[in-house]
C-alpha cells in the first residue's frame, strides 16, 4: 500500500508537469506561468517548471506589453483604450504578485513590478471618466445624467473615492432616475367580498423589478412625499364579475374493440366490442375583470401611455361514474371517474387567477414603456 501511494503521488506529479508543458506548447503563456508557480510550490526542484516559468513569463509579459502599446497608439474609443491599458498593467502586476507571494526562488529570474504603471493607468482612467461624467451631468437632462452616472461609476471603480466622485455619483443617480408615483390603485369589487391587498403589493414589486435596472423608481401614497415626481400612474380594476355555480349533468357512451382468445388449443385470437356509459357532472364558474392604466407626465400633464387589459377565467370540475364494461374506458374517461370532488373556489381564488393573467400582460407593456 505504501508503494502504491508513492506511485499515485508520482503520477499526479507527472500529470501536473504535462499539464503545464501543454499550456506552454499551446501558447497559453500566462496560464503556463501560473501553473509552473503551482508546480514549484509543490516541488521547488521541479526541473520542467523551473525552465518553463521564466520562458512563460517572458512570452506572456511581451504580449501584455504589446497590447498596452497598441492601446496607447490606437484610434478607437478612448474608454476602451483606457480599459485595455489598465487591464494590461493589471495582468502584468498580477504575475509579479503571484511570484512575490509564492516563496518560489529561481536564480537570475525576477518579474518586474508594475505597481507604479498600474496606479498611473488607474488614475488616468479615473480622471477621464470623472471629467466626462461631470460634463455630462452639467447638461441637466435625464439622458445625460444616466451616461454621467455610468462614467462616474467607472471612475470610482478605477480609483475608489476619486475626488468627490461619491457625491457626484449620487447627484447623477438622482438626476437620472424617473420617479413614478402611483396616485390611484382602485379595485372596484362592488358587492363581492375580496381581499385585494396582495394585488397592490404585486403591482409595486413588479414595477420596481422592471424599473430598477432602467433608472425608474415607483412609489405609492406617502412613499412619494418629499420626492421629485416625474410621472403619475393611475390603475383601476373594474368590470369584476363572477357567475353563479352552473351544474350540468350529462352522459355519453363509449366502446372499444379488444382482442380475446377464441381457441385456447390453437391460440387463435378474435375481437369483441365492449361498451360502457359515463354519467358525468360538470360544475363551472365563469369570471372576468379588466384593468385600466394611465400614465401622465407630472409637469406637462400630457398622456404618456394608457390601455385596458382584460382577463377571463373559467373554473371547471368534472366528476362521474360509469356503468358497463370498464375495459371500454379511455384514459380521459378514467380521469373523470377517478376525479375527486373539488371544493368550489371562493371569490379570492378566482380573483387571484384573473390578476395573474392581467399581471403577465401588464408586465410586458411596462417593459416596453420603461425599458
Residue pairs with C-beta under 8 A, 6 or more apart in sequence:
13 42
13 43
16 35
16 38
16 39
16 42
17 39
17 46
17 48
17 49
19 35
20 32
20 35
20 36
20 39
20 48
20 49
20 52
21 32
21 48
21 52
23 29
23 31
23 32
23 35
24 32
24 52
24 55
24 56
27 59
29 56
29 57
29 59
29 60
29 63
30 56
30 60
30 63
30 91
30 95
32 52
32 56
32 60
33 52
33 53
33 56
33 57
33 60
33 95
33 98
34 95
34 98
36 49
36 52
36 53
36 56
37 49
37 53
37 98
37 99
37 102
37 104
39 46
39 48
39 49
40 46
40 49
40 50
40 53
40 102
40 104
41 102
41 103
41 104
43 49
44 104
44 105
50 106
53 104
53 106
53 109
54 106
54 108
54 109
57 95
57 99
57 109
57 111
60 91
60 95
61 92
61 95
61 111
61 112
64 88
64 89
64 91
64 92
65 88
65 92
67 84
67 88
68 84
68 85
68 88
68 89
70 84
71 80
71 81
71 84
71 85
71 88
72 81
72 85
74 81
74 84
78 128
79 128
79 129
79 154
82 121
82 124
82 125
82 128
82 129
83 125
85 121
85 124
85 125
86 118
86 121
86 122
86 125
86 158
88 121
89 114
89 117
89 118
89 121
90 118
92 112
92 114
92 117
92 118
93 113
93 114
93 115
93 118
95 111
96 111
96 112
96 113
96 114
96 115
99 110
99 111
100 111
100 113
122 158
122 159
123 158
123 159
125 154
125 155
125 158
126 154
126 155
126 156
126 158
126 159
126 162
126 165
127 155
127 162
129 151
129 152
129 154
129 155
129 158
130 151
130 152
130 155
130 162
130 163
130 165
130 168
132 148
132 151
133 148
133 149
133 150
133 151
133 152
133 155
133 165
133 168
133 172
134 148
134 152
134 168
135 148
136 144
136 145
136 147
136 148
136 151
136 172
137 144
137 145
137 148
137 152
137 168
137 171
137 172
137 175
139 145
140 175
142 175
142 176
142 178
142 215
145 172
145 173
145 175
145 176
146 172
146 176
146 215
148 168
148 172
148 175
148 176
149 169
149 172
149 173
149 176
152 165
152 168
152 169
152 172
153 169
155 162
155 165
156 162
156 165
156 166
156 169
176 215
177 215
177 216
177 217
178 211
178 215
178 216
178 217
178 230
178 231
179 217
179 219
179 224
179 227
179 228
179 229
179 230
179 231
180 207
180 211
180 216
180 217
180 218
180 219
180 229
180 230
180 231
180 232
180 233
180 295
181 218
181 219
181 220
181 224
181 227
181 229
181 231
181 232
181 233
181 298
182 203
182 204
182 207
182 218
182 219
182 220
182 221
182 233
182 234
182 235
183 232
183 233
183 234
184 234
184 235
184 236
185 200
185 203
185 220
185 235
186 235
186 236
186 237
186 238
187 194
187 196
187 199
187 236
187 237
187 240
188 236
188 237
188 238
188 240
189 196
189 240
190 240
192 240
192 242
192 347
193 347
194 240
194 347
194 348
194 351
195 348
196 237
196 351
198 352
199 237
199 351
199 355
200 220
202 355
202 359
203 235
203 359
203 362
204 218
204 220
206 359
206 362
206 363
206 366
207 216
207 218
207 233
207 366
207 370
208 217
208 218
210 216
210 363
210 366
210 367
210 370
210 371
211 217
211 218
211 370
214 370
214 371
216 370
218 233
219 227
229 298
230 297
230 298
230 299
231 295
231 296
231 297
231 298
231 304
232 295
232 296
232 298
233 293
233 294
233 295
234 293
234 294
234 295
234 296
235 291
235 292
235 293
236 291
236 292
236 293
237 289
237 290
237 291
237 355
238 289
238 290
238 292
239 288
239 289
239 290
239 310
240 288
240 289
240 351
240 354
241 287
241 288
241 289
242 285
242 286
242 287
242 347
242 350
243 284
243 285
243 286
243 287
244 285
245 283
245 284
245 285
245 344
246 283
246 284
246 285
247 281
247 282
247 283
248 281
248 282
248 283
248 284
249 279
249 280
249 281
249 282
250 280
250 282
251 277
251 278
251 279
251 280
252 277
252 278
252 280
253 275
253 276
253 277
253 278
254 275
254 276
254 277
254 278
254 328
254 329
254 330
254 333
255 273
255 274
255 275
255 276
255 328
256 273
256 274
256 327
256 328
256 330
257 271
257 272
257 273
258 271
258 272
258 273
258 274
258 327
259 269
259 270
259 271
260 269
260 270
260 271
260 272
261 267
261 268
261 269
262 268
262 269
262 270
274 324
274 325
274 327
274 328
275 324
275 325
275 328
276 322
276 323
276 324
276 325
276 326
276 328
276 329
276 333
277 322
277 323
277 324
278 320
278 321
278 322
278 329
278 333
278 336
278 337
279 320
279 321
279 322
279 323
280 318
280 319
280 320
280 336
281 318
281 319
281 320
282 316
282 317
282 318
283 316
283 317
283 318
283 344
284 314
284 315
284 316
285 314
285 315
285 344
285 345
285 350
286 312
286 313
286 314
287 312
287 313
287 314
287 315
287 350
287 351
287 353
287 354
288 310
288 311
288 312
288 313
288 354
289 310
289 311
289 351
289 354
289 355
289 358
290 308
290 309
290 310
290 311
291 308
291 309
291 311
291 358
291 362
292 306
292 307
292 308
292 309
293 305
293 306
293 307
293 309
293 362
293 365
294 303
294 305
294 306
295 303
295 304
295 305
295 306
295 369
296 302
296 303
296 304
297 304
304 369
305 365
305 369
307 365
309 358
309 361
309 362
309 365
311 354
311 355
311 357
311 358
311 361
312 354
312 357
313 350
313 353
313 354
313 357
315 344
315 345
315 349
315 350
315 353
317 339
317 341
317 342
317 344
318 336
318 339
319 336
319 339
319 340
319 341
320 336
320 337
320 339
321 337
322 329
322 333
322 337
329 337
